[in-house]
Structures are given as structure tokens and as C-alpha cells.
């Protein structure tokens, strides 16, 4: 599903608002095929950038103000660059402000600027709308300051902004794939070294993303709790092997040896992460080799583990996953994102994708009385400037 605003349209809106022509930068959202809650454990993930994007149009000002407008998000904002807020304000502009703060900490002499933000990544759906606005904003602000960084460094900068300014303890996956995505491919990313390999998505497959249209309130608190539980697990394993610095360092064999020595809940969390890392590596190999039945099996195992061991699924996600089973063209599916609502991701044969979308939407609505949104996606390129 491509972005619905063209660069020309957005430039015209900007010129009407601010009286001059802008430069425009785009960053995509993402869907994660497999590797959930592994990124902040220094593990492996396999996301793909999708065509839902955020665009940021920017032009200079003669004063020291940062003026931020959006046509989708509420509120228009004006800040003094010499006295930017040191902490989040609670508004959507925090993602942009956080990036500006981190850039200035790194020595960017940021001049005044007008910005118009156009966002099309569904909010709260687990498709990483926050990373898209961070990355597009970073590219836009750097263009004003003649400040250049490699895209992998932009990803780290944006993650830092979300961690330290917004206060969300996210891993690097979302920002990295928003920067580095490639059309027709997923990225197998090592979240510790940031080494990555492009994994071709076989021709004739579509990514069908199914939005449950629910997001339960406990998502943010439970996310931070899961991180703390993983850290507790690391401390336990480090008693048995001082080289353990993250759950990434725990092998399946070591897990099997000590899982019953852990508190029950900690053992479940660690079991998910350690085995999910292995599933992600196995899925990358299977996808590369065209072993689609194996990919589907691994996606199914991933969802069951997220449901039963990591306990971040919910009734609506489970219904959506089950509704896909047995539909024509279906290869595999699972919840994607942090959990407690949001989306599932499904690999579906292209010739069956539209029928699959209708059938799964009908089944989900019958069982929940909620009308879902279903998006037929392909893997897209990462961030850059629009001409």
C-alpha cells in the first residue's frame, strides 16, 4: 500500500503554509516477520520496511525557532532552539524534539526551521510509527545543518532519542530497518553488532498485515516489565557463566540445563527469547532456501511462544492468528510488534492475497464484532529524500 501523498502535493501544502518550497524526507514503518522481544536482548530479528511512511518537509527560518505542523496529528508547536525542552512534553512532537536534542548534543548547529509532518503509518498498530517520524525528522534536520551521518548511525541516534527523551526503552530494530530496508527483502539483523544480511522474500509472496484495531492499556507497562524480567534472567545465568551479558549469550543447551533453576516466570521469559533467537536464524535460512513450509512452522511456533511463555498476546491477536489457518495461499502468520493488540503478519501467496484479506477480515469480525483493517504489503526501500 503506497503512501497516498506525493512529494509535489506535500510541497504545495508546505508552500501554502510557510511561503516557500521545502526539501522532503521519507521514512517507512516496518513489520517484523519473526524475532519478537529479542532486539533489546541483543538478539536477532527479521523485519522488513513497508510502504506506510512518514514524510517530513522542511525549510529554513531566519530566527531560532523550530515550528512544527502536521495535518494528521493534533496541535501545532513552536520551540526556541536555544531553550528546547529537556524532557518529553507528552505530545506527538516529542519524537521530533528528541531527535533535535540528540543531534544538538552531537554538535549539530541547528538553524531555525519550519517543518510539516505527514504520517501514514497506523498509530498503535505495531508498525513502528514512532521510528518512521524519528528517522524522517533526523534526515530533515541534518539537511538544514549540513550534518551527515551514515544511515546506521542515524538509526542509533533515533533509538537514543526514544530511549532518553521519550522514555521508551526500545531496541534498535525499528529505526534500523526504517533506515536500511531494501525492496523485496527482509533484514536479518544482529542487534548487538548491527551486522545484517538481506534475506530475499520469494517472488509471488505478499505480506498481509491484519490490524486487530485494539491496543490494551497495559502494553507499555508490561513491555518495561518484560525487559526487567529478562535482565533478572541475565543475572541468574551470569552466576553460572560470567561471560553472559544478555540473553543473546545463552545457548539453547544452557537454557535446557538451567531453566528449572530459575523462578518460574523468569524461566518462561528466558525460554521465549533464547528459542526465538534460534527460530529467527532458522527462518532466515529457510526463507533463503525457499522452504516455505518450514518458515510457516517457525512463525506458528513464535506466536505460541509469545502467547504462552512471554505472555504478550491477547484474545484478539489469537483469534486473528487462528482465523488465518487453512485459508488458501496461507504460509504462516503470527502476532508482530510489542503485543497486547496491534497486528498480525502473514505470508500469503500473491494470487490468494485479496481473497485471504477478505476471508480473514470476515472471520475476525464474526468472532469479535470488530471490523479490522487488512493491508496488502510488500517489502520496500528504507529512508531517503523525495525528489
Secondary structure, DSSP 8 states (H G I E B T S, - for coil): ---SS-HHHHHHHHHHHHSS--EEEEEEEEEEEE--S-GGGT-EEEEEEEEEEEEEEEEE-SSSEEEEEESSSS--EEEEGGG--SS--SSTTHHHHHHHHHHHHTT-----EEEEEEE-S-TTSSS-HHHHHHHHHHHHHHHHTT----HHHHHHHHHHHIIIII-----SHHHHHHHH--TTEEEEEETTT--EEEEE--TTEEEEEEEEEEE-TTHHHHHHHHHHHHHHHHHHHHHH-TT--SGGG--HHHHHHHGGGS-HHHHHHHHHHHHHHHHHHHHHHHHHTT-HHHHHHHHHHHHHHHHHTS----HHHHHHHHHHTT-TTEEEEEEESSSSEEEEEEEEEGGGHHHHHHHHHHHHHHHHS---EEEEE------EEE-
